[in-house]
């Protein structure tokens, strides 16, 4: 297992690392949407941030409202348990294009904050991750450095 895969142990389902699928056409659209969301965020700053992108589909029998509810619990937990907080999470849904797909864009103030989040353990986080697993099937993630222009 690579170091990257080991660091994502908190984002696993049945001890398998998620590998999320996506095609190049939607990748560009999603990246553009992410940049727009981050650019218009009230909490946006003129500093570099680390952004973890997860490509997902809504699980059968679940809704995007279920995704938002579970993700809200996750971001609240992360901010309460990672020193310094300042972690934001966005659920990006298509305006045009394939329905039922979405992107989590988790924004951290720096790589140390992201790493600290990956190292968290505990029953509360396990329950939150189980709820995330129930509402979405995520098959791929990438970690990015974002720099304002």
Secondary structure, DSSP 8 states (H G I E B T S, - for coil): --HHHHHTGGGEETTEE------HHHHHHHHHHHHHHHHH-TT--SS-EEEEEEEEEE-TT--HHHHHHHHHHHHHHHHHHSTT---EEEEEE-SSS-TTEEEEEEEESSHHHHHHHHH--SHHHHHHHHHHHHHEEEEEEEEEEE---
